[in-house]
Amino acid sequence: MKLPKLTNTQDQPRICQCRLVRLAVLLPLLFLCAVTANVSGQTKRVVIIKVDGLPHDTVDRFVRERDPRTGKSLLPWFDYVFYQNGTRVANFYVRGITLSGPSWSEIDTGQHLQIKGNAEFDRAIAFTYDYLNILPYYAKQFVQWDVDMPGTEVLDSLGIRLLMDAYDDNARLPSHQIYQRGARLRTFQRAGQERFLKHPKQLFDDLSLGLDMRNLVTDELERELIEKLQDPRIRYFDLMTGSFDHMAHATNDRDSHLAALQEIDGIVGRVWTAIQKSEMGPETTLVLVSDHGINSDERVYSQGFNLVKLLGRSDGGGHHVVTRRRPLLDYSIKGVYPFAQLITTTTSQSYYLKGQSTDYPTALLDFDGNERAGLHLRNNKLNVLQVLFQQLQRKKISPQLRSALTDSFFSTLGESRRRWLDQIDQLDEELLALRRAIEKQRVLVKLQPKKFTAEDREMGRDDQARRVATQLRQWIELEQRYSAYVHIMRNLLTLERATFDPSRIRIEDIIPKRSMGANNTIYDLQNYVVGLAPVGLVLRSDGSLDLEHSFLRVNYFQLFQNQSVRNNVQDGVSNHPIDFTAVRVPRDSIAPALSEDLKPADDAVWIYGGPDRQALILARGESEGRLMLRYLPIANLSQDADGKVHFEQIDWKPGLPLRMFEDSALNIPGGSREAWLSGWHSDTEWLRALHRTQYSNGLIGLHEELTNFPSPGIDSSTSGLTDDERLLARFRVRQRRLVETDLFIEANDHWNFDLRGFNPGGNHGSFLRISTHSTLMFAGGKNTGIMRGALVEEPYDNLSVTPTILALTGNLKNDNEPTEELAKRGFRKFPGRVIVEIAGKDFNPRSTTTAAASH
């Protein structure tokens, strides 16, 4: 049996060589005792402190530093609770992108990524999923509309359950967070009373010196948590704080970071003390977890690069660009309005859409990720069709040119007609099922009770009734938006040349407004049409339109990679803001270009770092739960108009994307680096090899971020589903595919795309280890079996958090399946590894009582 990498961090006395020999003999027995203690332990209550953006190395540094006045750690409660009396996971990493929305979804569910950004756009209907904007959510709460945060609603629609869902409403006390259920509105009232009525001197100081509202609600949430720890009925608590993340974005100086951490240290101390005083203290496990680290360095001032400005320039395509956040928000009066759905930045350099930014933006940009951005570009063929249609609506063109334009219009339409019609027909089927579901939902809404007792509210029955009404409103809105999109696209796709008269057709009746249409292919992105060429329309000798010379095109992979700045004055910061771009490559497109030993079973990821610095990430075994990944160095990948992919396979060399080959921290089992890196390995093997490198587990992270994972709760092939249920499951999968961006853009070290205000202190959103290396710590009462003063050195990622907690509470089987009780609540098998050094090597929760659902 292989010993887990578990290190006792308490000081050890010196012992002689003979004792060392005896200790070596006894170690296996001691380890078995430790495992037995863990197995026999039982966590009956879980308290989770969720800290946004807390790097492991920052915590570790300050814990180990001593206050010269007291001789104690600068973070005494972290030191006492987790270093002396708990177990820390030294190598805990973000599995996907280091953004709060995606990362917390994996931590809170234990399931693969479905939400890929802090905000997402539905490219068909320009619908926005804004996962972090909490003000509209609370506004709807006050008028008794939405119950849950947008991210929670999306996960619910996919049949994915949050950890808190393992507990009844009256057995849990979650705080305000991204994946929130219900809103504790009374918390706001109590926070105001505590601040302004109970402490009039504080109110006088605030009025004199300025209101400091930063921790007003968080302080009240902490007070309520500590108060409710005395109630043995409540078995799940969590408390979210974003104070460190906010500070680290704003400034990179040591003292500011320490001050923010000492605030959190105080929370740890107060919560731990209250746990010890509670009746259930011996059976309570305290968990502290963070969603990501942050790229903050005292020596570097973070640099910003304006992607909106680049896309609006003529060489960037002359796009009218839609964003969710207003550029330079901190300097905009309009920016104080928090309910705006979309912000359009108009360009004066548009080639063919001047003055039409409201109706026809051609780029959707999600820059809410600091060091990464997601870009939707309008479908390339829609661009060509609109340019051709505009020319056909001109009155003074020759019959020969009109004929050539018409031929090209229908030739372009014909290239996509069959594929687009299939998509529209399928969507139409799904909308018919949605309309039938809406009618059933109307009946359900009418059947909901209108009055609720105190017991009903405690059990969440009032919220459940509101969820029924909320779902009806949302379904109606989506049905209307998608139906309008389908109607206009069908108008376009049913055009016939024989009856075609551009003078009698309005452009908005055949090209949907504010829609990006279908995703672009690699060919489209390498040959993207942005307008007519400077020479204008060119006819061939046979009278047909020369499409190659008539249009101005942009290769977006080259465009982004070629960006550089002239005024970068910081040592160690590249003058190239963009590190690489990446896209998902469908398996059917890439498989014909690969030899048999390389053929993937799933979609691939193409990383572009320059013509001769490219790579493919190939995947196998994902559907069987045995994910295997391979990194293939390549050069000069291109795609033909018919979809055929070409590339050159190259040898390993320094400078390839993710820079694994030359990294001294690469840890392979032995032998040649090139040979090992060129093989298929499991995600766990890659994590062990890469986690200390500059890009950490970026290889796994890119696969997680850019490929599509089936949702465990909406498999349309599940037996027993009705026809409508299958169609609605397919519709939900389609909605997730429609938010997939065309291009993933990654910034170079210490660059960011955050157009709201270019955070000077530090950022996250990359695959750099400083951002992926996060914090996870456990401490438990004497009956929980959590080891004291222990350090787990084996690397784990955030898919491990929920299954480990469920294992501790007795709600997980050995095969990572939830217990029968949780399966009834909608929980499904977990893909991540249980942290066995915490839950026990051979834990068997089935032999213990269920700690959550029974309460």
N, C-alpha and C positions, 0 to 999 in steps of 0.2 A: 504493500500500500504506500503510495506516494504522500509524503507529508505536505500539507499545505504550507505556504509561505507565511507563517505566523510568528511574529517577533515580539517577545516581551520587552517592553521599553523601560521597566523599572530597573534601578541600579542593582547590579549583581556583585556579591562579594568575591574576592579572589579565592580560587580553590586550587589545590595542588593537582598534579598530573594524574595521580591515582584516582582522585575523586572524579576527574573528567572522564576517566574510563568507565567508572561505575555509573556516572550520569548518562553516558552514551547507551549503556545497557538499559537504563530505566526510562529513557526518553519515550520509546514506543508506549510503555505502560502509562506514563504521564499524559501522553497525547490522548490515549483511549479514555483516560479519566476525564480529560477536558471535554472530549466529545460526549461522554456519558452525561456530564453535567449539563451540557447544552441540550441534549435530547430530553433529559428529565425536566429541564426548565420549561416554563410556560408563560408567555406574555399574554396577559388578559386585557391590557390597555396600551394603546400606542399614542404617543405625543410626538408630533413632527414639527420641528422648526425649519421652515423653508426660507433660505437666504438667497436672494437674487444676486448672481454674479460674483460668488465668493471663491477665489482661487485657493487651492490647497496650500500652495507654497507660501502665500502671504500669511495665512493663519499660522502655519508651522513656524515661520520666522519670528512672528511676534510672541507666540507662546514660549519660545525658547529664550527670548530676550528677557532680562531681569530688570525690574524697576529698582534703581539705585537707592531709593528711599525706603522701600519695604523688603527688598531682596526677593520678592515674589515675581512671578511671570507678569508680563505686561497684559496678558489676558488670563487672569487667575482662574476664572470659572471654566474656560475652555480647558485649561491645564488640569484642574481638579476633576471635572466631570468626565471628560473624554480621554485625556492623556493618562491620568492616574487611575480612573475608575471605569473606563470604557474601552471600546475597540474602534480603531480608526482604519479606514481603507485608504492606504497611502497612494494607490494608483487607481483613482476613480475618474472615469472619463465620460465626456459627452459622446454618444454614439454617432449622431448626425451632425447637423450644423449647430454652431454655438449661439443659438438664438433662444429667447425665453419661450416663445410659443411652441416650437417643435420640441425643445428639450423637456419642458415641464410635461408635455403630453406623454412622453416616454416614461418619465419618472412616475407620473400619476396613474398610468395604465399598465405599464409593463409590456406594452404592445409596440410593434413597429410603427414608424412614422406614417401618418396619414395627412397631418397638417405640416406643411413644409416651410412656413414663414410666419412672421408676426402679423402680416396682412396678406390676403390672397385675393386675386381678381378672377372672376368667371369670365373668360375671354369671349364667350358667345354673347353675353348680355350685360357685360360690365358691372355685374353685381360684386359688391365688396364684402369680404369677410374680414372684419377688423377685430383681431383677437385681443389686442392690448388696450383699446380705448374704452375705459371704464365709465366715463361720464354719460354717454348715451345709454349705457346699460342701467345705470342708477336712475336716470330720467324716466326710463320705461318702468322701472320698479315703482317709482312714486305714483305713476298713473295705472298701476296694476296690469302692466303688459308682460313683457318677457320675464321669465323666471330665472333662466340660466344664462351664463355668459356665452357668447357666440361659439367659442371653441368647444364648450361642453355640449352645445346643441349639435355641432358637427359630429362629435364622437358618438353621441346618442344615436344619430341617424345611421351611423355605421355599425351599431351594435357593440361598441367598445365601452367598457365600464371603467369608472374611476375607482381608485382604492377606497375612497370614502363610501362608495356604493356597497361595500361589504357590510355596512352598518345601517341600521334603520335610522330615520331622521332623528328620533329622540335619543339615539345612542351615539350621536356624533356632533361635534362642534367645529366645523371648518371655518377658516377665516376668509377675508376678502383676497381673491387671487384670480389668475387667468382662467383656470378651469373651476369656476365657482358654481355652486348650486344654491339658488335662492339668495336673497340679500337680507342681511340682518340690519334693517333700516333703523331699528331702535338703537343700534350701536352708535349711529351718528348723533342721535338725541342725547344719549348718555355721555358721549365724548364731549359735547358742548356743555352739558351741565357740569361735568367734572372739571372742565377747564375754566369756565367763565363764572359759574355760580358758586361752586364750592371753594374757589380760590380767588377772591376778589382782588387780592394784591397782584396776582398773576395777570388778571385782566387789565389792571391799571398799568402794569409794566408793558403789556402788549400794545395798549393804546398809545403809550408814550414812545416806545422804541420800534413799533411795527409788529404786526401779527406774525408769529411763527407757527404755521399750521402743519409743518412737515410730518410730525409724528402724532398728530392729534388722534387719528383713528387707530393707528397701530397701537398706541398706548392703551386705548380703551379695549381693543381686542385682547391684548395681553391681560388686562385686569379681569376681563370676563373669563378667559381661559383659566386663570389661577382660581377664580371663584368657583368655577364649575368642576375643578379637579376634586372638590369635596363631594361631588355627586357620583356615586358608584355606578349609576345606570349608564353614564357616558363612557364609551370605550375607545373613541377615536377623537383626537384633537389635532388641529394643525394651526400654525401661526406663520403668516408670510410677512417678510420685511424686505423692502427694496432699497434700504438706506445705503448699503455699501456700493451697490451697482451705480446708484445715482451719483455718489461722491466720486467714484473712480472714473466715470465718464467726464466729470467736470474738471478734475484736477489729478495730477499724477504724483503729488508730493506725499512723502512718507507720513507726516504728522496728520494730514487729513484722513488718510486711509486708516491709521491707527485709531483716530478718534471715532470713525464710523464703526470700526471693529469693536471698540470698547463698549459702544452702545449695545451691540449684539451680545457681547460678553455679559453685560448686565442682564439681558433677557434670559440667557442661558442660566445664569445664577438664580434669578427669581423663579423661573419655571422649575428648575431642578429642586430648589428648596421647597416649593409648594408640593411637588410630587412626593418628596420624602415625608411631608406632613400628612399626606392623604392616606386614607384607609387602604387604597390599592397600590401604594408605593412599591411594595415588594414584587408585584406582578406587572409593573409598568416599565415599558421600554421607551426611552427618549432617543429620537433620531434627529440629527441635524444634517440637512442635505442642501446642496446648491445645484442650480441648473447648468452653470458653466463658470469658467474663469473670466479673465479680462486682460487684454493686451495693454497693460499700463506699465510704463517704464519711466523712472524719474529722469533719465537722461534724454528722453525723446518727447517732443511735442507732436501729438498726432496730427497728420496732414489730411486735408479733405480734397476730394476730386468730384467735380460737378458733372455727373452723367446726364442730367437733364439738359444742361447747356451743350454738351457734346452732341447729343441726339438731335437737338434743335438746329445745329449748324448745318450748312450745306454739305460739308464733307461727312457729316454724321447721318445724313438722310433727310434733313429738313423736317423732322417730325414735330407735330403737336403732341406733347407728352402729358399723359395723365398719371398722377401720383395720388397716394392716399393721404400723405402728409404734405403740408404746404412747404415748399422750399424756403429756407431761411425763416422758419416759423417764429423764432425769437424776435425777429425784427419786423414782423408783419402785424398790422392792426387787425386785418381780416383773420389772422391765424388764431385769435382768441375764441372764435366760434367753433365749438367742438363737434358739431353735428353734420358738418359738410361731408357728403359721401365721397366725392371725387374732386380733385383739384387739377385743372388743365393749365399747363404752361404753353402759351401760344408762341410760335416762332414766326418771324418775318421772312425766313429763308425757305419756306415750303415751296416745293417745285410745282405742285398742281392743286394744293388745297389751301391757298391763301384765303384768309377770312372764314375758314370753315372749321376752326378748331373745336367749336362746341359740338358740331355734328359729326365731324370725321377726324378725331385724333387717330394716329396710327401707331402709337406706342403706349403701353402701360408699363410703368416702372415701379417696382417695389424696392425702394432703397432702405426700408426699415429693417436693417440688418447690419448697419455700421460697416463691416468689412466685406460684405457680400451684397449683391443685388440680383433681383430676378427680373428679366425683361420679356415682355410679350410684344411682338411686332405683328401688325396686321398681316393676315395671310397674303403672301406675295402675289397670288393670282387675283385676289380681290383688288390689289393695287393696279395690276395690269388692266383688268377689266374696267376699272373706273377711269384710268387714263385714256384708254381707247374710247370709252363711252363719251367722255368729255370732248374728244376730238370729233366724234361722230355727230355731236350736237352742234358743231360749228356749221354755219350756213354756207360759207364761202370755201368749199373744198371741191376738188375736181371729182368727177364720177369715178375715175380710176383709183384715186386715193380712198374715196368712200368705200369702194368695193374691197380694196385691200384691207382697210380698217375693219370692215364687217367680217371678212373672212378670218382675220386674226382674232377678233372678239369671240367668234363662235369656236374657233380652233382652241383658244385658251380655255373657254368654258367647257369644251368637250373633254379636255384632258382631266378635268376634275369632276365632271358631271355625275358619272356613275358612283364614285366614292362619296361625294357630297350627298347625292340623293339617298344612298343607303343610310348615311348618318341621320339625315332629316326624317326618313321614313321610320327609323328606329326610335328617334326622339318623339315622333308623332304618336307611336304606339305607347310609349311611356307616359306621354301627356294624357292620353285617353285613360290610362290606368290611374293617373294622378287625379283626374277629374272625378272618377268614380270614388276614389279615396276621399276627396274633398266632400262629396255628398254624404258619405258615411260619417265623416268627421263633424259635419254640421249637426247630425243627429246626436253624436256623442256630446257635443258642446251643450246642447239643450238639456241633456240628461244630467249634467253636472250640478251638484248642489250649489245653492247661492249663499247659504249661511254655514258657518263652521264653528264648532265648539272649541274650547281651549285644547282639548285632547286632540281634535282634528288638526289643529295648527301645530301641535307638538309632534304629531306623526307625519306632518308634511302633506296632509290631504288637500289643503287649500292650494298649495303650490302645484300639486299634481293636476288639480282641476284647471288651473291657469295654464299649465303646459298643454293641455288639450286645446284650449282656445288659441294659444300662441301658435301651435303647429298649424291650425286652420288658417290663421292670418298669413303665415309664411308660405304655406302651400299655394294659397290664392295668388300672392304676389309673384311667386316663381312661375306658376302656370301662365299668368298674364305675360310675363316677360319672355319666357321661352316660346309661347304661342306666337307672339309678335315676330320674334326672330325666325321661327319656322315659316311663317307666312311670307315674309320678305325673301328668304332664301329660296322658297319654292317658286316665287315669282321669277327669280333669276334663273333657276334651273329648268324651268318649263318654257323659256323663251325659244322661239323657232325662227330660223333665218327667213323663212318665206313670209312671215307676217311681221317681221321686226321693223319698227319705225321709231328711231331714237327721239324724234321730235315730239312724239306723243307719250313718252315715258319719262317720269320723274326719277332722278337718280336714287332718291330715298325709298322708292318702291321696289328697287332691285338690289341695292347695296345697303344693308342694315346700318343705321347710325350707331356710333359708339360701340361697335362690335369689331373684334379682331378676327372673327371667323375661326377656321380650323388651324391647328398648329402648323408651323412651317417645318419643312424638311431641312436636312443639312444642305442640300442643293439650293433651296430657297435662301438660306442664310448666307451662303457663299455667293449668291447671284441675286441679291435683293433689289428689286426695282423701286426706285424712289422718285422717278419722273422721266420726262423726255430728255434725251441726250441733247447737248448744246447744238448739235447739227440739225436737230429736229427729226421728223419722220423720214425714213430712208426706204425707198422701194428697190427691190431686186430687179434684175433685167427681165424676169418673167412677170413683173407687175405685182408680185406679192410683197408684203411688208417685211422688211429686214428687222426682225425683233432684236437681233444681237446689237445692231448699231443704232437702233431707234430709241433705246432706253438707256438711262443712266443707272448703273448698278453699284451696290456696295457689298463688299465681303466683310461681314461683321466680325468674324474671327480675327482677320487681319487688322481691321480698324481698331478694335480694343487693344490688341497686343502691341500696336505701334504707338500708343499714346505715351507721351513723355512730357516732362515739365523742365523749364530752364532755370527756375529760381529756387530749387530745393537746396537749402544751405546746411542740412543736418547730416553729419557723418553717420554712416550705417543705414541711411534711408535711401532706397532706390529712387532714381528719377523717373521710373516707370510705375505709375500708380496701380496698374492692373497686373496681377500675377498670372492668372489663366482664366479661360472660359471653359465651360463644360456643358454637355448636352446628353440626354438619354438617347441611345440608339436602339430602335426596336430589334429584337432578335432576328426577325425575318429579313431585315436589311443587312445585318452584319454577318450572319452565319454563312452565306455563300462565299464570303471573302476569306474565311478561316479554314485552316486544315482541320482534320477530324479530331485531333487531340486538343484543339483549342475551342471547338464549337461550344458555345454556352447553352444552357437550358433556359436562361432568362435574358431580359434586356441587358445591354451593355451600357457603359458610360464612356464617352470620348472626352478626353482632357486635351485642350489645345494651349500649348505654351509657346508656340512658334512653329514655322514650317517643319523643322527638324527636331522639335521637342514636343512630342505628343505621346499619348498612351491610351490604351483601352483597358477598362476594368471589366473583366468577364466574370460571370456568376453561374454556378450550378447548384443544384440540390436544395434550392430555397423552398420549393413546394413540399419537399419531404422533411423539412426541418433540419437539414444538414447543409447549411450554407457553405459553399466553397468558392473562393475568389482567386482570380489570377490577374496579374498586372502585366500587360504586353506593351513594351516600348515600340512605337511606330513613328513614321514620318509621312507628311504629305497626304493625309487622308482627304479624299474628295468624294462627292457623290454626283452621279449623272442625273439628268432630268428624269430618266426612267427609274431611278431609285438604286441603281447599282453602285456599290461602294468600292473604292480602290484605296490602297495604302501600301506603304513599304514597311515591312518588319525590320527593325534595326537592333543592334547590340545595345547592351546596357552601357550607359555613360553618365558622367556628372551632368547636372542641369536639366534632367528630365523632370516632368511635373511631380511634385511632392518630394523630390530630392532625396530619395531613400538610399540610392546606391552609394553616395559619398558620405552619408551621415555616420559619424563615429559612434553614435548611440544605438545604431542598429544592433539588435541582439538576436542572432540566428543560432540554431542548435549546433552548428559546426559545418566545416567544409567551405566550399566556394560561395561567396555572396551571390554571384551571378547565377549559379545553379539553383540556390535556394529561392531567390527572388523570382526565378523563372518558372516556379512550380505552382500547382494548385494547393492552396492551404485553407483550412477552416478560418472563420472569422476570429475564433479564439487564438489560433496560432499566429495570425497576422497581428492581433492586438499585443500578444506577448513579445513579438519581434519588434514592433514599431513604436510602442507607446512612449518611449523616452526620446524618440527622434524629434526633429524640429516640427514636422507636420503630424506627429503623434499618430492617431488612428484615422488619419484623413482618407486612406484608401477605403476603409470600411464606411467612413462618414459620407463620402461621395456616393457610394452605392446606396446607402440608406436615404440620402437626401434626394437623389435624382431618379431612382427606379420606383416602380409601383408595387406595393405590397397588398395582397388580398386582405380584405377586412374579415375578421373571424365571424362577424355577426350578420353579414349580408351576402352570403354565398348563394347565388341564384340557382346553383345545382343542388342545394339542400333538398332532400326528399320531404314531401308533405306540403310544399308551398303551393298556393294557388297560382293561376296564371298571372293575376294582377300583382301578387307578392313578388313573383319573379321579375316582372317588368319594373316594379318600383325598386327592387334591389339593383337592377341594371341601371336605372336612372340615377341612383345614388353613386354608383361607380362612375358614371358619366360625369356627374358634377365634380368629382374629385379629379378626373382627367382634364376637365375644362379649366382648372386652376393651374395646371402644369405650365410653367414658363417655357419660352423658346430657348432662352439662354441663361445660364448661371454664370455670374461674373464675380470673380474672387479678387480682392485687393491684395496688393503686396504688403509686407510687414510694415505696420505703422501708418498705413493709408486707410481712409474710410470714405464711404459714399453718403454719409448721413447728412443730407441736404437741409435738415431742420436747423442745424447749427454746428456741424462738424466738430464733434466732441474733442476738445484738446487734450483731455486727460488720458483716455484710453478707450478701446472699443472691443467688441466681440462680434462674431459672425464668421470667423475663419476656421481653419483646421489646424492652426498653430497650437502647439502644446500648451502655451501660456493661456490659451482660451479654452482648450478642451479639458485641461486638468482641473477637476472640480473637487468639491468637498463632500465627504460622506463619513459620518461618525455615529456610533451607537453607544448608549449607556443604559444599563438596566438595574432594576431592583434585584435583591438577592435571590428571588425565585425565578428570574427570567433566564438564567444561564448565560447571560452576556459576560464574556471574559473581561477581566480588569487589566488595565495597563498593557493592552495587546495592540499589535500593529499588523494589519493584513497587507502583505506585499504583492500578492497575486493581483494583476490588473483586472478590473471589472468596468462595465459601462452602465449607463442609466437604465438599461432594460432589466437590470438585476434588482432594483430597489423594491418594486412592488412584490415580486415573488419572494424575496427574502423576508419582507415584513409578514406576508401571508404564511410563510413557513414558520416564523416565530410564533404567530398567533394560532397555529394549528389548522390553517385553512388551505393548505397546499399538499397535494399528494407527491410521492416521490418522482413521478413522471412529469412534474410541472403542471399537472391538471388540477384545477380547483376542486375543492370538496363538493359533494352533491348539493349542499345547501347553496354554495356560491354559484354553482352551475345553473341553478334555478333562477338566480338573479342576473344571469346573462354573462357571467365570466367564462372565458375560454382559456385554453392552454397557453402558457406563457413561453415565448421563444428565448428569453434571457436566462442566464445561469443564476441559480441561487448562490449567494455568498456562503459557501459551506463552512468557512472559518467562523461565521457568526451563527448561522442556523444549525450547524452540526453536520458532520460528514455524512452520517446515515440517518438524518432526521426522518421521523415517521409520524407526521401529524395525524394520520388516520387513527392512531391509537389514543389520541387525546380528544377532549371535547372541543367543539367548535366555539371559538371565543367571541366571534363577531355576531353572526346572524341570530344566535339564540337570545341575544340581549336586545 
